[in-house]
Amino acid sequence: MATRQQQVMASAGDALRYEPIGKRVRAALAGGVVLDTTDAVVVWEPRRLLCQYAVPEADLRADLTPAADVGAAVPEDGMLGPDVPFAAHTAAGTALDLSVGGVVRPGAAFRPEDGDLDGMVLLDFDALGPWWHEEEENVGHARDPFHRIDTLPSTRRVRVERDGELVALSTRAMAVFEAQLPPRFYLPREDVVADLAPTGTKTACPYKGWSTYWTVRTPSGAVEDAAWSYETPLHDVVAAAGYVCFDDGALDVTVDAPA
């Protein structure tokens, strides 16, 4: 019987895993660049869904000392999502405080006890920043080298409604297929008939960039944060710049809608 690739990858979740990335990775703290390396790897601690950057200590311009705190509690069961803090380590190793010029980041580094990662330290993405891959800023969290996005023009008929009221109708969407996430269809502004007003909500995606959220207004009322767009997206979704995607949990989104 065939096995889905996703299941094969998930079966390794209890192992300490790493992968070289080959890119120049930099990070700043206290107004200056404290990391500049071409030898970074990404590391998944056991049960971690997201990877973290591990870098040679020699490429880190910061002081590392044993952490004063014992770290965060580790949930006993299941995979550990983005809400579980960096300090909740599931691999053997030493938690470290990181300091630069009097700025201290408690527990922001971790030295794993593993021969394949000798001389490397894992870094808490949220404790440093901004980060860059080559010359492009990296936001949100470390980038998984196996995370893929395809942004493709589509002529599929996409209809968006709210309680029977037309919000948008398009046959010229940009379809975004991202790893194991459901497909999303981004529509050109010209095909949106409802009024859109920015809400001030923004989220960061390491693969798409910073999102802008919109209130969708129809004659019967408004739904806050019911749509989003990437006004200046990163390279994977640049073809969808300025296009609008609608939340199918708040609105009725039909792909391949009848004419």
N, C-alpha and C positions, 0 to 999 in steps of 0.2 A: 504494500500500500504506500502511495506517495506521501511525502511529508512536506508541509509548507515550509519555505525558507524562514519565515518569521518564527516558527516553532523551533527550528534548529538554532537560531540565534538566541531565543529565550532560554533554551536548555543550558546555555553556558552562564546563566545569570549568577550562579553561586561562585564563580571563579573570579580571581583578580585578573583583569584583561588589560592589554595596552596595544597601541598602534602608533607607529611613527607617522607624522603628517607632512614633513618636508618643507613646510612653509616657514617664513620668518614671522615670529610671534613677538609682539612687544606689549608692555603694559606700563602704566604710569601710576605714581602715587606721590602725594605731597608736591605736586607741580613739576615733577621730573620723571623721566623714563627710568624705571628700576629693573626692567627685564628687557633683554634684546637677545633673541636666540634663533638659530635655525635648526636646533636639535630637539625641539619640543616633541613630546608624544602626548596622546590622550589616553587617560586611564579610567577604567570603570572599576570601582571597588565592588566587591561582591554585593549583589542585590541592588546595585545602583542602576537606575534607568538612564541617567545623564552622565556623560563623561566629564572629567576635569583635566586641565592642562597639568602635565608634569614636565619640569624643566631642569636642566643641569644647575646645580647650586652655583657653579662657577659663573654662570651667566646672570645671576641674580644680584643686583647691587643693593642688598639689604642685609640687615643683621637678623639672624635666626637664633632664638633661645628656646629651651624647653618651655612649653606652655604652662602658665600658672594655673589654669583651670583644667579639670579632668576631661572636658569636652561635653558633648550633648548625648542624651540617651538615644539608643538605637532601637527602633521598633523591632519587636521580636519576629514578626511574620511578614511575608509578602515583599514585593519589590518596593524600593525606596524612591519616591517621586521627588519633584523639584521642591516640595514644601519641607523636606527633611534637610536640616542644615548641614553644611560642609563638615562641621565638627563632629557629626555622628559617623565615626569611621567604622567600617566593617572589615578592614584589613589590618594585619599586625603592623605596627609602626609607632612613630613618635610624633605627637602633636607639637607644633612649634608656634611661638609668637613671632611675628614679623614686624620689624621697625625700620624706619627711614627718617633721619633728621628729626627725631623726637616724636614722630607720628607712629603710633603702635597699633597693629592690627592683631588682637589676641586670637590665637589658634588659626591663623590664616594660612599656615603651611603644614605639610604633613610629610614626614620622611618614611616611606614604606620599607618594611623589612623583607626585601625580595631581591635576589641576586640579579635578576634581569633589569631592575630599576636602581641599581647602585649609583650613587651620586646624584639622584634625582629627588626633587621635592614636588609634591602636589600643591597647587595654589587655589585658594578660595577666590573664584571669579569675582564675587560681589565685594570682596575686601580691597581689590585694586581696580584701577580703571582711570581713563579709558584704555581699552585693549585694541590691538590692530592685528590683522592677518595681512602681511605685506603692507600695502598702504590703505587698505580698506578697514574701517572701524568694525570691530566685532562687538555686538551688543547682546544682552540677554543672558547668555551662558556660553560655555565652550562649544565649539562646532564639532559635531560628529562627522568624521570623514565618510561614513557610510549613509548619511542622511541625504537623500536626493530630492530635488524639486524639478519638475517639468512644467513650463508655462507655455501653453499651446493655444493658438487661435482656434475658435470653435464656432461652427454655424448651427449648433444645437439651439433649439428655441427655449429660452429661459424666461419664465414668467414669475413675477413676484407680486403677491397680493397681501392685503391686510383686511380680514373680514370681508372679502369679496371686492375690495377697492383695489384698483390697479396701482402698483407702486413702480414697477419697471417691466419692460418687455424688450427682449433683445435676441437677435440671431448672430451677433458678432462679439460674443464674450471672449474673454481670456480664461481658459480652463487651467487651474493650478492643481497639479497632482503632486502631493508631498508625502513621501515615505509611506507610513501606515495610516495616515490621516485620510478622512473622506475627501473626495474631489470638491473643489470650490470653484465657483464660476464668478468672475469679476466682470461687471458690465460697464460699458462706456457711459459717462455722465449724460450724454445726449439721449440715451434710452431710458433714463429715469424720469418718471413723470411726477413723483412725489417731491415735496420740498425736503431738502437736506440741510441740517444745521449742525456745525461742529459742537461736540460736547465737552471738549477739553480732556477726555480720556485718551491715554496713549499706552500702548504696550510695545515691548521690545521682543523681536524675534531674531535670533542670530543668523537666520538664512534669508529673511525678507526685509528686515530693518524695523523702523519705527512706524507703527500704525496710527492713523487718525480715525477716531470714532465719530459717528453721526447719529443725530436724532432724525427719525423718519416721520414726517408730518403728512397726514392725509386729512380729508374733510372731517373724518370722525374722531380725530385725535392724533396724539404723538406717541412714538415709542422711542425711548432714549437708548442710545448705544445699540441700535438695531442694525447698523451697517458700519463697515470700516473700509479703509483704503490705505494704500501705501503711496504717499505723494512723491517721495524720493527713495524708491526701494533699492535694495542691494541687487547684485547682478543676476541672481537666479530668477527674479520676477520683474526685471526692468520693463519688460513688454507690457506689464499690467499697471504701469505707473498712472495714478490718477483714476483708475477704474474702481468701481464700488462693488463690494461683496456684501450680501445680506445674510443676517443670522436666521437660519432655518428653524431655530427654536422660538424666535419671536415673530416671524412672518412666515407666510406660506410660499415656499420656493419650489417651483416645479421645473424640472429639466426635461426636455423633450415634450414640452407642453403642446397640446393640440392647437392647430391654427384656428 
